[in-house]
Amino acid sequence: MPAGTEEAGEPREGADHNAASGQGSSHRAAPIPTDQADTLVPPAVPPAVPPTQHPHDTAPDAAPPLPRVPHSMAAPSRDGELRRTFPALPSPATRTSSTAADPAASPQFAETWWGNAWIGALEQGALDPKRLARGRTYAEQGHVDAITVTPGVVLAYVQGSRPRPYRVQVRLRTLDDAEWARFLDVAVERPGHIAALLDRELPHSLADCGVPLLPGPRDLDPHCSCPDRGHPCKHAAALCYQTARLLDADPFVLLLLRGRGERELLDALSRLNAARAARAAQEREPAPLPGVRATEVLAARRLPPLPPPLPAPAHPEQPPAYPAAPGGPDPFALDQLATDAAARAHALLTTGRDPVGELTLWQDAVRLAAARPGSGLTAGTRALYASLASAAERTPSELARAVAAWRQGGLEGLAVLEEPWDPPAGRFDRARPLLLAADLPAFRPWRNHLTHPRGHVQLRFGRDGLWYAYESEPGDEDWWPRGTPDLDPVGALTGLGTPNDL
């Protein structure tokens, strides 16, 4: 229903001009307590434009227009322990087609059970459902300004059809000291009560403690400066609906309405909880001190011998089969890691040494990649190489070359690939005559390398005394390990081609 439309039998909002001056109506707005009189200050009402004159048809020397009405008339700077101001709430979600077809249908103003209990008290105590429907529309359209909550009073300005908003109060009885004592006693009975309040939740067991936290159908006492004497008028109903949203977000708003601020309540709960824990500790019988008598400690005794260790298994067990799951880890990679861990554990159990415990991160990554069976780079192998190379801050190509060296000679083969060194005189110097005797050309020496003059074959001498063969495209210097290490340099070249090819 439009905000400016009036129901039959309901006074027009504009009538409050006469009501305020004592003319045209015998009703007066409910008096406002002095402690709330300066909570919100409405702006002055700008003079109306005569009907026969357009607002812009003024004389050139006419006075400038009055300033625009401010967006909010709240004073949050005055807030404290017993006064909280909440800015104007945004409009609820847009009505669905079903609520649009039924003007009396309400948007979902409350989502919690205690917020709906507040709305239930409002609607059960209302005398005119039409005023409630218009109040819901006002709340839905954002006519309610900032809301101030103090003990026993919810206060806000609600915009009607006239320029000056109406001052609306909803009063609720505050609890006395005996009722607060009962509430606090129930709150500390269960640790979950305090935790729920800190999470901005209101448990049913705490609300049903015998203290009227939530209002009943006739507990809400609305007062509005409009001339409508409905219970409640549409402006008070709009404020009540928006207040339910505040209670949804923070049940301490309800407790403030009943007379106590959040900090005061939490301090009282903390003191009561500490006192309750202290009393419980005093009521418990002291536990016997742990330990044994000194005579038992000093008495001579002989410990039984330790049982003999179990025999080590003959070999590591096979891990279980891991199923493949969409988006999950590679089951083959899991199987490889589990098998490797079992082998290392078996070696540590039988020999007392971890065979890979002293490897660097890079060496261990190369070892794991080399242990994967197969020679082709399948999708799973590429994923494994990419993951291991990234962890070791290397490229997949570097990892593939290192895997070839590891498969050629293990840890020493990797060292031959990556660590040139200067061998002493002896076997390295005798290698060139041996190669010439096998009808091979003179290889060029550099440190521990002997390179074919055409640059496509190379021998590397390892610290273990073995010769490692490498191949490359002529002139590319892209050396890859090939063949099997051998004590004889000519034997290391076996399998790379005939002497004529070399």
C-alpha positions, -999 to +999 in steps of 0.1 A: +000+000+000+015+034-008+029+053+021+007+083+016-027+064+013-049+064+044-073+037+055-109+045+063-113+056+099-075+064+102-065+101+107-045+117+079-009+123+087-011+160+078-036+164+106-008+166+131-002+202+122-035+211+139-030+185+166+003+201+176-013+235+180-044+221+197-067+227+167-087+202+148-083+173+172-088+166+209-060+139+209-025+147+220+007+126+214+019+106+243+043+126+265+080+118+260+101+111+291+126+138+300+155+114+299+147+107+262+137+142+251+170+151+235+179+117+221+170+127+185+164+162+173+141+166+143+148+194+118+126+224+112+098+219+087+104+239+055+075+261+044+051+246+018+050+260-017+016+275-025-005+254-048-007+280-075+030+287-076+056+264-091+086+258-067+109+274-092+087+303-101+102+327-076+113+363-079+149+370-087+155+385-053+137+358-034+154+342-004+174+310-011+156+277-004+159+262+031+186+235+034+177+199+027+166+177+056+196+157+069+198+120+062+197+110+098+188+127+131+206+103+154+234+112+178+256+081+180+284+102+196+263+101+228+263+063+230+275+045+261+270+013+281+232+020+284+226+037+251+232+023+216+224+039+183+220+018+151+221+034+117+191+031+094+187-005+083+187-013+046+154-025+031+147-062+034+149-085+004+126-075-026+092-091-023+085-123-042+056-126-066+035-141-039+040-112-015+035-087-043+001-102-050-008-099-013-001-065+001-006-078+037+022-104+032+053-095+052+089-098+041+112-119+062+120-093+089+132-118+114+153-150+109+159-161+145+133-176+168+136-147+193+133-121+165+101-139+154+089-140+190+092-102+191+071-099+159+046-124+173+041-102+204+036-071+182+011-088+159-009-106+186-013-074+206-023-052+176-059-040+173-059-032+136-042-056+111-044-029+084-021-006+104+003-035+108+003-041+071+011-004+064+038-005+091+054-035+074+053-015+041+070+015+059+097-007+073+102-025+040+105+008+021+131+022+046+110+049+063+126+042+097+156+064+105+184+054+129+172+035+160+183+044+196+179+017+223+181+025+260+167+006+290+130+003+285+128+024+253+133+020+216+133+054+199+134+064+162+120+089+137+097+074+110+090+093+078+054+096+069+037+115+040+045+149+055+080+165+054+086+163+091+091+127+104+072+114+134+089+107+167+081+071+178+088+053+210+082+016+219+085+010+256+091-022+274+092-029+312+128-033+326+136-062+349+141-057+386+171-068+405+155-101+416+147-110+380+182-102+369+197-123+397+175-152+385+186-147+349+223-146+358+220-178+380+204-197+351+230-183+326+260-197+346+244-231+352+255-242+317+288-232+301+270-232+267+248-203+277+277-178+280+293-192+248+260-188+230+256-152+241+291-144+230+282-159+196+251-136+195+227-165+201+198-167+226+192-203+237+156-214+244+166-227+278+179-193+288+148-175+275+126-199+294+143-194+328+112-179+345+123-143+337+102-125+310+130-117+285+108-117+254+077-095+254+041-109+255+012-098+233+004-067+255+039-059+268+049-035+239+038+001+247+040+022+215+039+060+215+040+082+184+038+120+177+012+114+149-025+120+157-034+084+151-044+067+183-042+031+169-025+005+189+000+005+174-001+031+146+017+023+114+048+043+124+052+024+157+046-009+138+073+000+114+098+007+142+088-027+159+095-046+126+129-030+122+137-036+159+132-073+153+160-072+128+183-056+155+174-084+179+182-109+151+218-096+149+224-091+186+203-105+215+221-080+238+198-054+223+169-072+240+189-074+273+196-037+271+159-030+266+153-050+298+177-028+317+213-041+315+242-033+292+264-059+275+296-051+294+278-051+328+261-085+320+294-101+308+313-088+339+286-102+362+285-136+344+323-138+347+322-131+384+294-156+390+311-182+369+344-178+388+326-180+421+307-211+410+340-228+399+356-219+432+328-234+453+328-265+432+366-269+437+361-265+475+334-291+477+355-317+459+376-339+482+413-335+477+428-361+454+456-382+469+490-370+461+508-391+434+539-410+442+552-440+462+565-444+497+602-439+502+607-473+517+594-489+485+617-468+464+648-477+484+639-514+487+662-537+466+644-551+436+653-567+403+636-558+371+625-587+349+645-590+317+632-574+286+616-596+261+636-605+230+630-582+200+607-596+173+625-609+142+626-584+113+604-592+083+622-607+054+611-579+031+589-548+032+552-555+028+533-542-001+510-512+005+472-515-001+457-504-033+446-468-033+414-460-053+413-432-077+389-403-068+380-373-090+401-344-079+421-366-055+458-375-055+472-398-081+468-434-066+500-445-084+520-417-068+505-427-034+515-463-040+550-453-049+554-431-018+540-458+005+563-485-011+593-462-007+585-455+029+581-492+037+615-499+021+632-472+041+616-484+073+627-520+066+663-509+059+663-488+091+650-518+111+674-543+098+706-522+094+700-493+117+706-469+088+683-449+066+697-453+031+684-419+020+685-401+052+715-379+042+703-370+007+696-334-001+661-323-012+672-323-049+688-357-046+658-372-030+635-357-056+657-373-084+656-406-065+618-406-063+614-396-099+639-423-110+620-450-090+588-445-111+587-474-136+586-468-173+606-447-197+580-426-214+567-393-201+530-402-195+505-377-181+511-391-146+549-390-150+547-354-163+526-344-133+550-361-109+581-345-126+565-311-125+556-314-088+591-327-077+609-301-099+588-273-084+596-285-048+633-285-056+632-252-075+644-269-108+628-274-142+612-306-154+639-308-181+667-307-155+649-333-135+646-356-165+683-354-172+691-360-135+668-391-135+688-405-165+721-400-146+706-416-114+694-446-134+729-448-150+749-448-117+727-438-087+740-411-064+775-412-080+760-410-114+742-378-104+774-364-090+792-372-124+765-352-142+766-321-119+801-319-104+831-317-127+864-323-109+901-327-115+912-364-112+948-372-102+973-386-126+969-423-133+939-440-148+925-408-163+958-402-182+959-439-194+924-437-209+934-417-241+960-443-252+934-471-246+909-453-268+935-448-296+944-485-294+908-493-300+909-473-333+891-444-318+901-408-325+919-387-299+894-375-273+898-339-260+904-338-222+888-312-199+889-318-162+873-353-157+858-352-193+871-368-225+851-355-255+851-370-291+865-345-316+831-345-335+814-335-302+788-362-301+803-387-275+818-380-242+833-400-213+832-387-177+855-402-150+837-406-117+852-405-082+843-441-079+868-450-107+841-458-133+837-443-167+803-428-176+793-424-213+773-393-225+758-385-259+748-352-275+740-338-309+772-325-325+778-289-314+749-287-290+766-294-257+734-311-246+749-341-229+727-370-217+738-401-199+739-433-220+750-469-214+764-486-183+794-473-163+826-494-167+861-495-154+874-496-190+867-464-210+863-485-242+839-508-224+818-477-213+813-469-250+800-504-257+764-501-270+768-466-283+778-477-318+806-494-337+841-480-337+834-467-372+803-449-359+822-433-331 
